[in-house]
């Protein structure tokens, strides 16, 4: 869940819970209060990476792209190396 991922990111302002809202058309907005404006770039990069990997683990494609990253053949090949 996005709020849980956002809460675990370094630099989140203590005592403030991140909030995610649905914007429609499969779009969401997550608001994360930070301890410093200087942390915005690294925090956004970390959050997007964490959410992308979490979505991949659940078999979701955030960009609606169809890919072949996790085919049985590729997984077996990776396990053999």
PyMOL Python script that loads the backbone (N, CA, C, O; Angstrom):
from pymol import cmd

cmd.read_pdbstr("""\
ATOM      1  N   UNK A   1       0.841  -1.178   0.000  1.00  0.00           N
ATOM      2  CA  UNK A   1       0.000   0.000   0.000  1.00  0.00           C
ATOM      3  C   UNK A   1       0.883   1.237   0.000  1.00  0.00           C
ATOM      4  O   UNK A   1       1.907   1.277   0.681  1.00  0.00           O
ATOM      5  N   UNK A   2       0.483   2.242  -0.765  1.00  0.00           N
ATOM      6  CA  UNK A   2       1.328   3.422  -0.977  1.00  0.00           C
ATOM      7  C   UNK A   2       1.628   4.174   0.319  1.00  0.00           C
ATOM      8  O   UNK A   2       2.761   4.604   0.537  1.00  0.00           O
ATOM      9  N   UNK A   3       0.618   4.335   1.182  1.00  0.00           N
ATOM     10  CA  UNK A   3       0.847   5.073   2.424  1.00  0.00           C
ATOM     11  C   UNK A   3       1.862   4.366   3.309  1.00  0.00           C
ATOM     12  O   UNK A   3       2.693   5.019   3.940  1.00  0.00           O
ATOM     13  N   UNK A   4       1.804   3.044   3.363  1.00  0.00           N
ATOM     14  CA  UNK A   4       2.762   2.290   4.167  1.00  0.00           C
ATOM     15  C   UNK A   4       4.167   2.453   3.597  1.00  0.00           C
ATOM     16  O   UNK A   4       5.121   2.647   4.350  1.00  0.00           O
ATOM     17  N   UNK A   5       4.303   2.377   2.278  1.00  0.00           N
ATOM     18  CA  UNK A   5       5.612   2.567   1.649  1.00  0.00           C
ATOM     19  C   UNK A   5       6.122   3.977   1.913  1.00  0.00           C
ATOM     20  O   UNK A   5       7.298   4.164   2.225  1.00  0.00           O
ATOM     21  N   UNK A   6       5.252   4.962   1.791  1.00  0.00           N
ATOM     22  CA  UNK A   6       5.660   6.348   2.008  1.00  0.00           C
ATOM     23  C   UNK A   6       6.071   6.597   3.452  1.00  0.00           C
ATOM     24  O   UNK A   6       6.999   7.367   3.699  1.00  0.00           O
ATOM     25  N   UNK A   7       5.405   5.967   4.406  1.00  0.00           N
ATOM     26  CA  UNK A   7       5.740   6.159   5.823  1.00  0.00           C
ATOM     27  C   UNK A   7       7.128   5.644   6.166  1.00  0.00           C
ATOM     28  O   UNK A   7       7.757   6.133   7.105  1.00  0.00           O
ATOM     29  N   UNK A   8       7.612   4.666   5.417  1.00  0.00           N
ATOM     30  CA  UNK A   8       8.906   4.051   5.712  1.00  0.00           C
ATOM     31  C   UNK A   8      10.082   4.800   5.094  1.00  0.00           C
ATOM     32  O   UNK A   8      11.233   4.466   5.376  1.00  0.00           O
ATOM     33  N   UNK A   9       9.827   5.783   4.276  1.00  0.00           N
ATOM     34  CA  UNK A   9      10.900   6.511   3.593  1.00  0.00           C
ATOM     35  C   UNK A   9      11.620   7.425   4.581  1.00  0.00           C
ATOM     36  O   UNK A   9      10.983   8.085   5.402  1.00  0.00           O
ATOM     37  N   UNK A  10      12.951   7.460   4.498  1.00  0.00           N
ATOM     38  CA  UNK A  10      13.692   8.405   5.338  1.00  0.00           C
ATOM     39  C   UNK A  10      13.242   9.843   5.030  1.00  0.00           C
ATOM     40  O   UNK A  10      12.794  10.124   3.919  1.00  0.00           O
ATOM     41  N   UNK A  11      13.354  10.715   5.970  1.00  0.00           N
ATOM     42  CA  UNK A  11      13.059  12.146   5.851  1.00  0.00           C
ATOM     43  C   UNK A  11      11.576  12.489   5.946  1.00  0.00           C
ATOM     44  O   UNK A  11      11.214  13.657   5.805  1.00  0.00           O
ATOM     45  N   UNK A  12      10.700  11.495   6.184  1.00  0.00           N
ATOM     46  CA  UNK A  12       9.285  11.809   6.382  1.00  0.00           C
ATOM     47  C   UNK A  12       9.151  12.532   7.718  1.00  0.00           C
ATOM     48  O   UNK A  12       9.737  12.124   8.720  1.00  0.00           O
ATOM     49  N   UNK A  13       8.381  13.600   7.719  1.00  0.00           N
ATOM     50  CA  UNK A  13       8.213  14.398   8.929  1.00  0.00           C
ATOM     51  C   UNK A  13       7.575  13.548  10.023  1.00  0.00           C
ATOM     52  O   UNK A  13       6.523  12.948   9.802  1.00  0.00           O
ATOM     53  N   UNK A  14       8.197  13.490  11.199  1.00  0.00           N
ATOM     54  CA  UNK A  14       7.650  12.681  12.298  1.00  0.00           C
ATOM     55  C   UNK A  14       6.246  13.141  12.692  1.00  0.00           C
ATOM     56  O   UNK A  14       5.958  14.336  12.753  1.00  0.00           O
ATOM     57  N   UNK A  15       5.386  12.166  12.956  1.00  0.00           N
ATOM     58  CA  UNK A  15       4.041  12.467  13.416  1.00  0.00           C
ATOM     59  C   UNK A  15       3.043  12.811  12.323  1.00  0.00           C
ATOM     60  O   UNK A  15       1.867  13.037  12.609  1.00  0.00           O
ATOM     61  N   UNK A  16       3.498  12.854  11.074  1.00  0.00           N
ATOM     62  CA  UNK A  16       2.600  13.169   9.964  1.00  0.00           C
ATOM     63  C   UNK A  16       2.485  11.933   9.076  1.00  0.00           C
ATOM     64  O   UNK A  16       3.490  11.415   8.590  1.00  0.00           O
ATOM     65  N   UNK A  17       1.268  11.470   8.868  1.00  0.00           N
ATOM     66  CA  UNK A  17       1.033  10.263   8.077  1.00  0.00           C
ATOM     67  C   UNK A  17       0.844  10.641   6.608  1.00  0.00           C
ATOM     68  O   UNK A  17       0.032  11.515   6.304  1.00  0.00           O
ATOM     69  N   UNK A  18       1.573  10.002   5.695  1.00  0.00           N
ATOM     70  CA  UNK A  18       1.353  10.254   4.267  1.00  0.00           C
ATOM     71  C   UNK A  18      -0.082   9.899   3.877  1.00  0.00           C
ATOM     72  O   UNK A  18      -0.712   9.049   4.506  1.00  0.00           O
ATOM     73  N   UNK A  19      -0.586  10.552   2.843  1.00  0.00           N
ATOM     74  CA  UNK A  19      -1.959  10.310   2.393  1.00  0.00           C
ATOM     75  C   UNK A  19      -1.978  10.100   0.884  1.00  0.00           C
ATOM     76  O   UNK A  19      -1.301  10.806   0.137  1.00  0.00           O
ATOM     77  N   UNK A  20      -2.761   9.121   0.448  1.00  0.00           N
ATOM     78  CA  UNK A  20      -2.921   8.839  -0.977  1.00  0.00           C
ATOM     79  C   UNK A  20      -4.386   8.987  -1.348  1.00  0.00           C
ATOM     80  O   UNK A  20      -5.269   8.498  -0.642  1.00  0.00           O
ATOM     81  N   UNK A  21      -4.641   9.670  -2.467  1.00  0.00           N
ATOM     82  CA  UNK A  21      -6.007   9.817  -2.961  1.00  0.00           C
ATOM     83  C   UNK A  21      -6.074   9.315  -4.403  1.00  0.00           C
ATOM     84  O   UNK A  21      -5.114   9.446  -5.162  1.00  0.00           O
ATOM     85  N   UNK A  22      -7.210   8.745  -4.764  1.00  0.00           N
ATOM     86  CA  UNK A  22      -7.444   8.333  -6.149  1.00  0.00           C
ATOM     87  C   UNK A  22      -7.870   9.558  -6.944  1.00  0.00           C
ATOM     88  O   UNK A  22      -8.732  10.326  -6.517  1.00  0.00           O
ATOM     89  N   UNK A  23      -7.249   9.729  -8.111  1.00  0.00           N
ATOM     90  CA  UNK A  23      -7.587  10.865  -8.965  1.00  0.00           C
ATOM     91  C   UNK A  23      -8.448  10.450 -10.148  1.00  0.00           C
ATOM     92  O   UNK A  23      -8.876  11.299 -10.930  1.00  0.00           O
ATOM     93  N   UNK A  24      -8.704   9.165 -10.287  1.00  0.00           N
ATOM     94  CA  UNK A  24      -9.475   8.664 -11.420  1.00  0.00           C
ATOM     95  C   UNK A  24      -8.558   8.220 -12.544  1.00  0.00           C
ATOM     96  O   UNK A  24      -7.378   8.569 -12.563  1.00  0.00           O
ATOM     97  N   UNK A  25      -9.091   7.460 -13.472  1.00  0.00           N
ATOM     98  CA  UNK A  25      -8.334   6.963 -14.635  1.00  0.00           C
ATOM     99  C   UNK A  25      -7.059   6.250 -14.202  1.00  0.00           C
ATOM    100  O   UNK A  25      -6.012   6.400 -14.832  1.00  0.00           O
ATOM    101  N   UNK A  26      -7.150   5.469 -13.118  1.00  0.00           N
ATOM    102  CA  UNK A  26      -6.015   4.691 -12.598  1.00  0.00           C
ATOM    103  C   UNK A  26      -4.845   5.571 -12.178  1.00  0.00           C
ATOM    104  O   UNK A  26      -3.693   5.143 -12.253  1.00  0.00           O
ATOM    105  N   UNK A  27      -5.123   6.788 -11.738  1.00  0.00           N
ATOM    106  CA  UNK A  27      -4.079   7.693 -11.252  1.00  0.00           C
ATOM    107  C   UNK A  27      -4.298   7.972  -9.770  1.00  0.00           C
ATOM    108  O   UNK A  27      -5.430   8.046  -9.292  1.00  0.00           O
ATOM    109  N   UNK A  28      -3.187   8.124  -9.058  1.00  0.00           N
ATOM    110  CA  UNK A  28      -3.217   8.401  -7.626  1.00  0.00           C
ATOM    111  C   UNK A  28      -2.247   9.526  -7.313  1.00  0.00           C
ATOM    112  O   UNK A  28      -1.292   9.763  -8.053  1.00  0.00           O
ATOM    113  N   UNK A  29      -2.500  10.214  -6.211  1.00  0.00           N
ATOM    114  CA  UNK A  29      -1.566  11.233  -5.729  1.00  0.00           C
ATOM    115  C   UNK A  29      -1.269  10.930  -4.275  1.00  0.00           C
ATOM    116  O   UNK A  29      -2.180  10.764  -3.463  1.00  0.00           O
ATOM    117  N   UNK A  30       0.015  10.860  -3.953  1.00  0.00           N
ATOM    118  CA  UNK A  30       0.448  10.625  -2.581  1.00  0.00           C
ATOM    119  C   UNK A  30       1.142  11.877  -2.079  1.00  0.00           C
ATOM    120  O   UNK A  30       2.031  12.412  -2.741  1.00  0.00           O
ATOM    121  N   UNK A  31       0.734  12.341  -0.908  1.00  0.00           N
ATOM    122  CA  UNK A  31       1.346  13.506  -0.277  1.00  0.00           C
ATOM    123  C   UNK A  31       2.171  13.026   0.905  1.00  0.00           C
ATOM    124  O   UNK A  31       1.679  12.321   1.787  1.00  0.00           O
ATOM    125  N   UNK A  32       3.440  13.425   0.902  1.00  0.00           N
ATOM    126  CA  UNK A  32       4.371  13.044   1.961  1.00  0.00           C
ATOM    127  C   UNK A  32       4.983  14.326   2.510  1.00  0.00           C
ATOM    128  O   UNK A  32       5.637  15.064   1.773  1.00  0.00           O
ATOM    129  N   UNK A  33       4.780  14.595   3.780  1.00  0.00           N
ATOM    130  CA  UNK A  33       5.390  15.768   4.413  1.00  0.00           C
ATOM    131  C   UNK A  33       6.818  15.408   4.814  1.00  0.00           C
ATOM    132  O   UNK A  33       7.058  14.361   5.417  1.00  0.00           O
ATOM    133  N   UNK A  34       7.758  16.281   4.476  1.00  0.00           N
ATOM    134  CA  UNK A  34       9.174  16.011   4.723  1.00  0.00           C
ATOM    135  C   UNK A  34       9.734  16.924   5.796  1.00  0.00           C
ATOM    136  O   UNK A  34       9.155  17.958   6.128  1.00  0.00           O
ATOM    137  N   UNK A  35      10.881  16.515   6.334  1.00  0.00           N
ATOM    138  CA  UNK A  35      11.539  17.340   7.345  1.00  0.00           C
ATOM    139  C   UNK A  35      12.215  18.548   6.722  1.00  0.00           C
ATOM    140  O   UNK A  35      12.437  19.546   7.408  1.00  0.00           O
ATOM    141  N   UNK A  36      12.550  18.483   5.430  1.00  0.00           N
ATOM    142  CA  UNK A  36      13.215  19.593   4.754  1.00  0.00           C
ATOM    143  C   UNK A  36      12.877  19.571   3.264  1.00  0.00           C
ATOM    144  O   UNK A  36      12.792  18.495   2.671  1.00  0.00           O
ATOM    145  N   UNK A  37      12.682  20.740   2.650  1.00  0.00           N
ATOM    146  CA  UNK A  37      12.442  20.776   1.205  1.00  0.00           C
ATOM    147  C   UNK A  37      13.605  20.187   0.400  1.00  0.00           C
ATOM    148  O   UNK A  37      13.416  19.721  -0.723  1.00  0.00           O
ATOM    149  N   UNK A  38      14.784  20.209   0.971  1.00  0.00           N
ATOM    150  CA  UNK A  38      15.958  19.659   0.284  1.00  0.00           C
ATOM    151  C   UNK A  38      15.846  18.150   0.081  1.00  0.00           C
ATOM    152  O   UNK A  38      16.559  17.583  -0.747  1.00  0.00           O
ATOM    153  N   UNK A  39      14.965  17.502   0.824  1.00  0.00           N
ATOM    154  CA  UNK A  39      14.808  16.049   0.727  1.00  0.00           C
ATOM    155  C   UNK A  39      13.805  15.624  -0.347  1.00  0.00           C
ATOM    156  O   UNK A  39      13.599  14.428  -0.550  1.00  0.00           O
ATOM    157  N   UNK A  40      13.185  16.570  -1.030  1.00  0.00           N
ATOM    158  CA  UNK A  40      12.123  16.233  -1.978  1.00  0.00           C
ATOM    159  C   UNK A  40      12.599  15.307  -3.101  1.00  0.00           C
ATOM    160  O   UNK A  40      11.967  14.283  -3.359  1.00  0.00           O
ATOM    161  N   UNK A  41      13.686  15.646  -3.761  1.00  0.00           N
ATOM    162  CA  UNK A  41      14.173  14.842  -4.886  1.00  0.00           C
ATOM    163  C   UNK A  41      14.514  13.413  -4.498  1.00  0.00           C
ATOM    164  O   UNK A  41      13.986  12.472  -5.090  1.00  0.00           O
ATOM    165  N   UNK A  42      15.396  13.232  -3.501  1.00  0.00           N
ATOM    166  CA  UNK A  42      15.737  11.867  -3.099  1.00  0.00           C
ATOM    167  C   UNK A  42      14.539  11.079  -2.566  1.00  0.00           C
ATOM    168  O   UNK A  42      14.440   9.873  -2.793  1.00  0.00           O
ATOM    169  N   UNK A  43      13.635  11.753  -1.860  1.00  0.00           N
ATOM    170  CA  UNK A  43      12.461  11.069  -1.317  1.00  0.00           C
ATOM    171  C   UNK A  43      11.533  10.616  -2.433  1.00  0.00           C
ATOM    172  O   UNK A  43      11.032   9.492  -2.406  1.00  0.00           O
ATOM    173  N   UNK A  44      11.299  11.475  -3.408  1.00  0.00           N
ATOM    174  CA  UNK A  44      10.439  11.100  -4.529  1.00  0.00           C
ATOM    175  C   UNK A  44      11.046   9.934  -5.312  1.00  0.00           C
ATOM    176  O   UNK A  44      10.333   9.005  -5.693  1.00  0.00           O
ATOM    177  N   UNK A  45      12.346   9.978  -5.552  1.00  0.00           N
ATOM    178  CA  UNK A  45      13.006   8.893  -6.283  1.00  0.00           C
ATOM    179  C   UNK A  45      12.882   7.571  -5.530  1.00  0.00           C
ATOM    180  O   UNK A  45      12.595   6.535  -6.130  1.00  0.00           O
ATOM    181  N   UNK A  46      13.096   7.606  -4.226  1.00  0.00           N
ATOM    182  CA  UNK A  46      12.991   6.387  -3.417  1.00  0.00           C
ATOM    183  C   UNK A  46      11.563   5.861  -3.419  1.00  0.00           C
ATOM    184  O   UNK A  46      11.341   4.666  -3.613  1.00  0.00           O
ATOM    185  N   UNK A  47      10.597   6.742  -3.204  1.00  0.00           N
ATOM    186  CA  UNK A  47       9.196   6.326  -3.162  1.00  0.00           C
ATOM    187  C   UNK A  47       8.759   5.695  -4.482  1.00  0.00           C
ATOM    188  O   UNK A  47       8.140   4.631  -4.487  1.00  0.00           O
ATOM    189  N   UNK A  48       9.074   6.342  -5.591  1.00  0.00           N
ATOM    190  CA  UNK A  48       8.674   5.803  -6.892  1.00  0.00           C
ATOM    191  C   UNK A  48       9.316   4.451  -7.159  1.00  0.00           C
ATOM    192  O   UNK A  48       8.671   3.557  -7.707  1.00  0.00           O
ATOM    193  N   UNK A  49      10.567   4.293  -6.781  1.00  0.00           N
ATOM    194  CA  UNK A  49      11.250   3.002  -6.961  1.00  0.00           C
ATOM    195  C   UNK A  49      10.588   1.929  -6.100  1.00  0.00           C
ATOM    196  O   UNK A  49      10.328   0.825  -6.579  1.00  0.00           O
ATOM    197  N   UNK A  50      10.315   2.242  -4.841  1.00  0.00           N
ATOM    198  CA  UNK A  50       9.692   1.267  -3.939  1.00  0.00           C
ATOM    199  C   UNK A  50       8.303   0.861  -4.437  1.00  0.00           C
ATOM    200  O   UNK A  50       7.963  -0.322  -4.421  1.00  0.00           O
ATOM    201  N   UNK A  51       7.505   1.829  -4.876  1.00  0.00           N
ATOM    202  CA  UNK A  51       6.160   1.515  -5.360  1.00  0.00           C
ATOM    203  C   UNK A  51       6.236   0.704  -6.651  1.00  0.00           C
ATOM    204  O   UNK A  51       5.438  -0.212  -6.849  1.00  0.00           O
ATOM    205  N   UNK A  52       7.177   1.026  -7.526  1.00  0.00           N
ATOM    206  CA  UNK A  52       7.340   0.274  -8.776  1.00  0.00           C
ATOM    207  C   UNK A  52       7.659  -1.186  -8.468  1.00  0.00           C
ATOM    208  O   UNK A  52       7.042  -2.092  -9.028  1.00  0.00           O
ATOM    209  N   UNK A  53       8.626  -1.412  -7.574  1.00  0.00           N
ATOM    210  CA  UNK A  53       8.982  -2.793  -7.234  1.00  0.00           C
ATOM    211  C   UNK A  53       7.837  -3.520  -6.522  1.00  0.00           C
ATOM    212  O   UNK A  53       7.614  -4.706  -6.764  1.00  0.00           O
ATOM    213  N   UNK A  54       7.123  -2.827  -5.659  1.00  0.00           N
ATOM    214  CA  UNK A  54       5.980  -3.452  -4.980  1.00  0.00           C
ATOM    215  C   UNK A  54       4.909  -3.848  -5.996  1.00  0.00           C
ATOM    216  O   UNK A  54       4.323  -4.926  -5.896  1.00  0.00           O
ATOM    217  N   UNK A  55       4.658  -2.990  -6.957  1.00  0.00           N
ATOM    218  CA  UNK A  55       3.680  -3.303  -8.000  1.00  0.00           C
ATOM    219  C   UNK A  55       4.137  -4.499  -8.824  1.00  0.00           C
ATOM    220  O   UNK A  55       3.332  -5.368  -9.160  1.00  0.00           O
ATOM    221  N   UNK A  56       5.414  -4.548  -9.149  1.00  0.00           N
ATOM    222  CA  UNK A  56       5.947  -5.675  -9.928  1.00  0.00           C
ATOM    223  C   UNK A  56       5.784  -6.988  -9.165  1.00  0.00           C
ATOM    224  O   UNK A  56       5.435  -8.013  -9.752  1.00  0.00           O
ATOM    225  N   UNK A  57       6.035  -6.953  -7.864  1.00  0.00           N
ATOM    226  CA  UNK A  57       5.875  -8.174  -7.065  1.00  0.00           C
ATOM    227  C   UNK A  57       4.434  -8.670  -7.094  1.00  0.00           C
ATOM    228  O   UNK A  57       4.185  -9.870  -6.979  1.00  0.00           O
ATOM    229  N   UNK A  58       3.492  -7.753  -7.247  1.00  0.00           N
ATOM    230  CA  UNK A  58       2.069  -8.109  -7.305  1.00  0.00           C
ATOM    231  C   UNK A  58       1.597  -8.381  -8.733  1.00  0.00           C
ATOM    232  O   UNK A  58       0.419  -8.656  -8.958  1.00  0.00           O
ATOM    233  N   UNK A  59       2.517  -8.306  -9.696  1.00  0.00           N
ATOM    234  CA  UNK A  59       2.153  -8.569 -11.086  1.00  0.00           C
ATOM    235  C   UNK A  59       1.474  -7.401 -11.781  1.00  0.00           C
ATOM    236  O   UNK A  59       0.831  -7.587 -12.814  1.00  0.00           O
ATOM    237  N   UNK A  60       1.607  -6.200 -11.231  1.00  0.00           N
ATOM    238  CA  UNK A  60       0.991  -5.015 -11.825  1.00  0.00           C
ATOM    239  C   UNK A  60       2.001  -4.277 -12.690  1.00  0.00           C
ATOM    240  O   UNK A  60       3.209  -4.383 -12.475  1.00  0.00           O
ATOM    241  N   UNK A  61       1.507  -3.538 -13.660  1.00  0.00           N
ATOM    242  CA  UNK A  61       2.355  -2.734 -14.539  1.00  0.00           C
ATOM    243  C   UNK A  61       1.910  -1.284 -14.395  1.00  0.00           C
ATOM    244  O   UNK A  61       0.841  -0.917 -14.884  1.00  0.00           O
ATOM    245  N   UNK A  62       2.704  -0.462 -13.738  1.00  0.00           N
ATOM    246  CA  UNK A  62       2.305   0.916 -13.483  1.00  0.00           C
ATOM    247  C   UNK A  62       2.217   1.747 -14.747  1.00  0.00           C
ATOM    248  O   UNK A  62       1.447   2.706 -14.810  1.00  0.00           O
ATOM    249  N   UNK A  63       2.998   1.388 -15.752  1.00  0.00           N
ATOM    250  CA  UNK A  63       3.007   2.172 -16.979  1.00  0.00           C
ATOM    251  C   UNK A  63       2.141   1.550 -18.073  1.00  0.00           C
ATOM    252  O   UNK A  63       2.191   1.987 -19.222  1.00  0.00           O
ATOM    253  N   UNK A  64       1.358   0.548 -17.731  1.00  0.00           N
ATOM    254  CA  UNK A  64       0.471  -0.162 -18.657  1.00  0.00           C
ATOM    255  C   UNK A  64       1.227  -0.866 -19.775  1.00  0.00           C
ATOM    256  O   UNK A  64       0.622  -1.288 -20.760  1.00  0.00           O
ATOM    257  N   UNK A  65       2.532  -0.995 -19.634  1.00  0.00           N
ATOM    258  CA  UNK A  65       3.333  -1.681 -20.649  1.00  0.00           C
ATOM    259  C   UNK A  65       3.251  -3.183 -20.436  1.00  0.00           C
ATOM    260  O   UNK A  65       3.203  -3.661 -19.303  1.00  0.00           O
ATOM    261  N   UNK A  66       3.237  -3.903 -21.515  1.00  0.00           N
ATOM    262  CA  UNK A  66       3.282  -5.358 -21.453  1.00  0.00           C
ATOM    263  C   UNK A  66       4.740  -5.751 -21.616  1.00  0.00           C
ATOM    264  O   UNK A  66       5.381  -5.358 -22.591  1.00  0.00           O
ATOM    265  N   UNK A  67       5.264  -6.508 -20.690  1.00  0.00           N
ATOM    266  CA  UNK A  67       6.679  -6.863 -20.776  1.00  0.00           C
ATOM    267  C   UNK A  67       6.875  -8.349 -20.557  1.00  0.00           C
ATOM    268  O   UNK A  67       5.940  -9.080 -20.231  1.00  0.00           O
ATOM    269  N   UNK A  68       8.086  -8.770 -20.740  1.00  0.00           N
ATOM    270  CA  UNK A  68       8.434 -10.177 -20.603  1.00  0.00           C
ATOM    271  C   UNK A  68       9.526 -10.366 -19.551  1.00  0.00           C
ATOM    272  O   UNK A  68      10.308 -11.311 -19.652  1.00  0.00           O
ATOM    273  N   UNK A  69       9.599  -9.505 -18.558  1.00  0.00           N
ATOM    274  CA  UNK A  69      10.663  -9.585 -17.559  1.00  0.00           C
ATOM    275  C   UNK A  69      10.573 -10.832 -16.699  1.00  0.00           C
ATOM    276  O   UNK A  69      11.601 -11.410 -16.349  1.00  0.00           O
ATOM    277  N   UNK A  70       9.398 -11.248 -16.360  1.00  0.00           N
ATOM    278  CA  UNK A  70       9.247 -12.334 -15.390  1.00  0.00           C
ATOM    279  C   UNK A  70       8.673 -13.605 -16.001  1.00  0.00           C
ATOM    280  O   UNK A  70       7.863 -14.287 -15.372  1.00  0.00           O
ATOM    281  N   UNK A  71       9.081 -13.921 -17.203  1.00  0.00           N
ATOM    282  CA  UNK A  71       8.612 -15.176 -17.785  1.00  0.00           C
ATOM    283  C   UNK A  71       9.272 -16.338 -17.051  1.00  0.00           C
ATOM    284  O   UNK A  71      10.332 -16.175 -16.447  1.00  0.00           O
ATOM    285  N   UNK A  72       8.651 -17.496 -17.105  1.00  0.00           N
ATOM    286  CA  UNK A  72       9.227 -18.680 -16.455  1.00  0.00           C
ATOM    287  C   UNK A  72      10.635 -18.958 -16.968  1.00  0.00           C
ATOM    288  O   UNK A  72      11.522 -19.309 -16.189  1.00  0.00           O
ATOM    289  N   UNK A  73      10.844 -18.804 -18.268  1.00  0.00           N
ATOM    290  CA  UNK A  73      12.158 -19.064 -18.854  1.00  0.00           C
ATOM    291  C   UNK A  73      13.216 -18.106 -18.307  1.00  0.00           C
ATOM    292  O   UNK A  73      14.327 -18.529 -17.988  1.00  0.00           O
ATOM    293  N   UNK A  74      12.885 -16.840 -18.199  1.00  0.00           N
ATOM    294  CA  UNK A  74      13.858 -15.859 -17.690  1.00  0.00           C
ATOM    295  C   UNK A  74      14.169 -16.104 -16.220  1.00  0.00           C
ATOM    296  O   UNK A  74      15.318 -15.971 -15.797  1.00  0.00           O
ATOM    297  N   UNK A  75      13.163 -16.457 -15.445  1.00  0.00           N
ATOM    298  CA  UNK A  75      13.385 -16.744 -14.025  1.00  0.00           C
ATOM    299  C   UNK A  75      14.286 -17.962 -13.879  1.00  0.00           C
ATOM    300  O   UNK A  75      15.235 -17.941 -13.095  1.00  0.00           O
ATOM    301  N   UNK A  76      13.997 -19.020 -14.624  1.00  0.00           N
ATOM    302  CA  UNK A  76      14.831 -20.226 -14.566  1.00  0.00           C
ATOM    303  C   UNK A  76      16.262 -19.930 -14.986  1.00  0.00           C
ATOM    304  O   UNK A  76      17.205 -20.416 -14.362  1.00  0.00           O
ATOM    305  N   UNK A  77      16.431 -19.140 -16.033  1.00  0.00           N
ATOM    306  CA  UNK A  77      17.771 -18.768 -16.499  1.00  0.00           C
ATOM    307  C   UNK A  77      18.518 -17.969 -15.433  1.00  0.00           C
ATOM    308  O   UNK A  77      19.705 -18.196 -15.198  1.00  0.00           O
ATOM    309  N   UNK A  78      17.828 -17.045 -14.798  1.00  0.00           N
ATOM    310  CA  UNK A  78      18.466 -16.232 -13.758  1.00  0.00           C
ATOM    311  C   UNK A  78      18.863 -17.082 -12.561  1.00  0.00           C
ATOM    312  O   UNK A  78      19.903 -16.844 -11.946  1.00  0.00           O
ATOM    313  N   UNK A  79      18.048 -18.065 -12.228  1.00  0.00           N
ATOM    314  CA  UNK A  79      18.362 -18.929 -11.088  1.00  0.00           C
ATOM    315  C   UNK A  79      19.556 -19.833 -11.373  1.00  0.00           C
ATOM    316  O   UNK A  79      20.262 -20.238 -10.449  1.00  0.00           O
ATOM    317  N   UNK A  80      19.784 -20.152 -12.642  1.00  0.00           N
ATOM    318  CA  UNK A  80      20.918 -21.005 -13.007  1.00  0.00           C
ATOM    319  C   UNK A  80      22.238 -20.253 -13.033  1.00  0.00           C
ATOM    320  O   UNK A  80      23.296 -20.881 -12.986  1.00  0.00           O
ATOM    321  N   UNK A  81      22.209 -18.939 -13.104  1.00  0.00           N
ATOM    322  CA  UNK A  81      23.464 -18.176 -13.198  1.00  0.00           C
ATOM    323  C   UNK A  81      23.986 -17.772 -11.853  1.00  0.00           C
ATOM    324  O   UNK A  81      25.031 -17.127 -11.765  1.00  0.00           O
TER     325      UNK A  81
END
""", "prot")
cmd.dss("prot")
cmd.show_as("cartoon", "prot")
cmd.util.cbc("prot")
cmd.orient("prot")
